Amino acid sequence: MKRFALLCSFAFACSARSSLETSGAVGGSAGSSSSDGASTASSNSTGGGGSGGQSNCSTFALDGEPYLVPFARNASAPEVGSANDVELFLTWRAQDGALVANTSLTPSSVWPDPFDSSVVLVPSVSSFVVGPSPYGSAGVFRDAEGSFWLSAAVGTFDFLPLYDSPTEPLYVASNQEVIFFSRNDGLYMTTESYGPSGLISYDPPFCIASKALASAIPLAFGEFLVASVDSAEPGQSCFGQGFELGTNVVTRRYAELQDGVVVEQFPQVEPLLHLGLAPTTFGSWLVYQTDGSTSETMPPIYAYRLDSSGARLSGSSEPLALTLAGESSSELALATMGDALVIATIDAVDPSAPVVVLRRFEADGSPGPATSFPTNAAWLTGHLRMVGTQDGQSLLLSWSAELDASVAVAKVECRP
């Protein structure tokens, strides 16, 4: 194990506080068929609160204005997650390429937090992703030399070295010491006891000509549910045939040293744009959206509620439409508040600034509160991420604000 923990301090300027509250739901209802080419959703963010309490949430309220991390000039690629049962973390890539973090954000404290110290997790990274773990959030990064490093818990600063690869990480999940992750060429598993040479490769590889997407959540010890984009006939060999478009969402269960077992298939008529899993006590939310390449209007974002095996819950044979047809968003982030699902999308129609739109859906699929806020103070250019707190009462969002060469963060609370 290597430990990267170089502490540094920086000043933080608090923005003026204001409150924004919007009640009422935005989104569609269940009943749209997945065969119409409109079924998709995506995010690499972790969902906090799958095992947390249900929140009394009549409205969403933005706690203060979205603000920049002032010292992080020329910063980008933020990620958010759970450092432990109480605290959250925010990471970003600094100007010199270092992976910097604040791993002790306390959502219940006065917002914004003082941010009086930060940690350099890694001296140099090219990419970093986080995902769900019993210890908070797992992480995988690729350093500047092309080596992959994994951690079952980002907050511990322990990263396990694996190997060199020209590929990039897509997703990661951890279950005890077992770590499951995907690169943009396939699915892999390892454990701390295996060491750097103990990487296990799992079929199927990503043999598709369109965007490679994957998401995973831990199940029982050493088991994972994985949702990935596949061709119309899942699991085909990459050899002796041309790569096909990824028009099929497939869920599989994986266990250590065992091949994946197909649980469900959700075929579409066009390639997938977004895909994500969010853990809950009843199982998980599967969220996805197609790219609209063969549709007259952009298809809605859709979701299914899955049980603990990865199968559709009884009464959930048809997908739930989370947005209206015709809405397009370059970004989609997922989080859970208890068993409720929250999605964050971007409305880029307003010329004054991109607008973040939040929609909540209760555990039974019924629409809950919604809100939106502009990013004038921290102009959003991409990399939207979101995590829910363990108590199910608030959300932390982050994004790249490249016009300001910085990273922006915002907190949204539930109000009864």
GINORUR-V853683 format. One record per run of one state. SS is the DSSP state (alpha for helix, beta for strand, coil for the rest). FROM is the first residue (numbers start at 0). TO is the last residue. If there is no record, write none. Layout:
ss->{SS | SS}
from->{FROM | FROM}
to->{TO | TO}
This chain:
ss->{coil | beta | coil | beta | coil | beta | coil | beta | coil | alpha | coil | beta | coil | beta | coil | beta | coil | beta | coil | beta | coil | beta | coil | beta | coil | beta | coil | beta | coil | beta | coil | alpha | coil | beta | coil | beta | coil | beta | coil | beta | coil | beta | coil | beta | coil | beta | coil | beta | coil | beta | coil | beta | coil | beta | coil | beta | coil | beta | coil | beta | coil | beta | coil | beta | coil | beta | coil | beta | coil | beta | coil | beta | coil | alpha | coil | beta | coil | beta | alpha | coil | beta | coil}
from->{0 | 1 | 3 | 5 | 8 | 18 | 23 | 29 | 32 | 33 | 36 | 39 | 40 | 58 | 63 | 66 | 68 | 75 | 82 | 87 | 93 | 98 | 105 | 117 | 122 | 124 | 133 | 135 | 143 | 146 | 151 | 153 | 156 | 157 | 164 | 168 | 175 | 177 | 183 | 185 | 191 | 199 | 202 | 207 | 208 | 213 | 218 | 222 | 230 | 243 | 244 | 247 | 255 | 257 | 267 | 271 | 279 | 283 | 290 | 301 | 306 | 311 | 312 | 318 | 321 | 331 | 337 | 339 | 347 | 354 | 361 | 366 | 374 | 375 | 378 | 381 | 388 | 393 | 401 | 404 | 405 | 415}
to->{0 | 2 | 4 | 7 | 17 | 22 | 28 | 31 | 32 | 35 | 38 | 39 | 57 | 62 | 65 | 67 | 74 | 81 | 86 | 92 | 97 | 104 | 116 | 121 | 123 | 132 | 134 | 142 | 145 | 150 | 152 | 155 | 156 | 163 | 167 | 174 | 176 | 182 | 184 | 190 | 198 | 201 | 206 | 207 | 212 | 217 | 221 | 229 | 242 | 243 | 246 | 254 | 256 | 266 | 270 | 278 | 282 | 289 | 300 | 305 | 310 | 311 | 317 | 320 | 330 | 336 | 338 | 346 | 353 | 360 | 365 | 373 | 374 | 377 | 380 | 387 | 392 | 400 | 403 | 404 | 414 | 415}
